[in-house]
């Protein structure tokens, strides 16, 4: 298996910035624990990747924040979701072709912070989802593939439907494909708040992806 070799200078610069931000007491965006390992696990055909840090302040400021808050139906957290928080994006390449992106967000849960990681194809469709961190006593239920796999194949409009759906969704007619709001269900017994936080965080993740990397800019793009 080919080991990925991102630019050393870039890696050192990112590490320096992360330390500087932490020292200043500001919130830091969600990064992969082991990018080389995680990129190859999520995209086995990858030959390389590059890392970018982007903030709401850089790509739209107050107007973008307002659009995201409107879509989510609530305000962004003033600390963990501040406009200057840097979000990490790992653009995954096969040769010179972009085959996907990996990106995560921090999200408040019932018992502490969550780290929600998405892998998406160049159109923004989810190809994988996992919790890099979750503190729930029912974390095993949330990490179970039966739940995390229910997000695979979903798009931003799908997640918006899940976010706005009622707990008791009306099933589709027999023989029809179930809508996203019916296939994504709370796997826990007493942690509905963590389920709601998960759906909110994943939706926010896709909102940011489309704001920072519009589909028309990266579908079929080569590097």
N, C-alpha and C positions, 0 to 999 in steps of 0.2 A: 504494500500500500504506500503510495507516495505521500510523504509528509509535506504539509503545506508550509510555505515560507513567506509570510507577509513581511513587508519592509521593516527592517530592524529600526531604522531611524523613526519611522512612523510609530512603531510600538513604544519606543522610549519616550517620544513626545506625548503620546496618549497617557502613558504611565505618569509622567511628570504633571500633566494637567489634572489627572485624577487626584493625585496627592495634593496639589495646590488647592483644588476645589474643596476637598475634604478638610484641609487645614483651615480654610476660610469659614467652615461651618455650614456650607451650603449643601443641599441635597445633590446626590450623584445619581446619574441614570443607571439603568440595569445593564450590566455587561455579562458576557458569557464567562463561566468559571474557567473553561479550558477551550478556547476557540478552535485550536487545531483539531482536537478530538471531536468537539461538538459539530463542527462544520462537516467533517467526513461522516459522522454518524447520521446526520440529517440529509446530507447530499453525497452519497457514496461516489458519484461520478465527478465530484469537484476536483479540480487541479490546483486551484488557488483561490484566494479571497482578499478583499480589501476592507478596511474598517473606516467608517466615517462617524463623526459625532455631530449631531444636528440638534438645534433647539427651536422651540416655538418662537422665541424672540428673534432669531435669525431669519426665519422663513414666513413671517406674517404678523408677529407681535400680538397686540391686543385684538385685532380683527380676527386672526386665526383662533386665538383662545376663545373668543366669543362664539365662533362657529362650532368649535368642539364642545363647549359647554351646552350650547343649544341642542346639539345632537345627543349628548349624554343625558340631558335633562337635569343638570346640576352643575355647581361651580367646581372648578379645579382646585385641588388642595393647594393652599398658598405656599407650602413648604416643599412637599414631595412632587408637586406638579407645577411648580413655578415656571414662568416663561423661559427662564435662563437655564433650566435643567437640561443637560446634554443627553440625548438619546443615542444609543449605539446601534449602528446598522452595519451588518456584515454582508457585503455583496459577494455572492458566490459565483465563481467562474468555472467553466469547462473550456479550457483553451482560452480563447478570447471572447467567448459568448457568456452572457449573464444567464444563469439558470435558476437563480432565486435569491432570496434575502432571508436573513435571520435577524430578529429584532425582539427586544423585550421591554416591558414596562414594570415599574413598581406600583403596587396597588395595596391599599389598606384593606386588611381582612378583620375578622372578629378577634383574632388572637395575636395580631401582629402583621407585619408587611408580607406581601406575596411578591414573587418574581415570576411573571408570566412570559414565557418564550414562545414565539411563533416562528415557523418557517413558512415562507410563502413563495409561490412561483412568480414569474415576471409580471403576471397580470394582477397580483395581489390576492390570489386564492390561497387559502390555508392548506398546506400539505402536511403540517405536523404542529402539535402543540404539547407543551409540557410545563410543569411547575419546576422552576429551578429552586424555589423556596416556597414553603407553605407551613404555617404553624398550627393549623387546625388539628384538634384531637381526632378528627375524621379524615386526616390527610390521605390515608390509604385509599379511601373511597374516591377522593378527588383525583389521586394519581392513577387510579385504575384505568387501563386502556379502554375499557368499555365506556368510560366517560370522556377521556381526552380525545379518543378517536372520533367522537361525535361531532367534533369541530372540523374535522378534515373535509375539504371540499367546499367549505363555506366561504362566502365573500362578504364584503362590507354591508351590502344591502341585507344579506341573510342575518348578520349579527345585529343590525338595527332592528330587524323583525323580532329576534329573540329578546333583545333588550326591552322592547315595548310590549311583548306578549304577556298575557295573563298566565298565572300559574297553571290553571286548568285550560289547556288548549283543546280545541275541537279537532279530533283526528280527521285526516283526509278520507275521502271515499275509498272503499275497498278497491285495491288494484292501483290506486294513485300513489305517487311518491309523497311521503310526509313532508310538510313544510319544515323549515329549519326550527321554528319555535316548538315543534312537537318532538323533534329528534334530540334536542339538547335539553336534558332534564337533570334536576338536582339529584346527585347521587348520595347525598347525606341524609341522616335522620334528624339532626338538630342543628345544622349549620347552614341554614338557608341564606344567612347574611354572607357567608363565604362564597356560596354559589352566585349570588347577585353581584358580589365584588368581582368574581372571575369573569362573568359576562361583561360587566362594565369595563374591566381592564383590557380584555381582548378587543372589545369594540373600540376603545380608545387607541389601542395599538394599531388597528387597521385605519382609523381616522388619521393618525399621525403618518402612517406609511403613505397614504394617498396624498396627503398634504405636502410631504417632503419629497416624494418620488412619484409624481403623476404618471399614470399608466402610459400615456402617450410618449413619455420620455424614456421608458425603459423596456417596453415590449419589443423584442427583437434587437435590442441594443447590443452592440459589441464594444469591447474595450481592449 
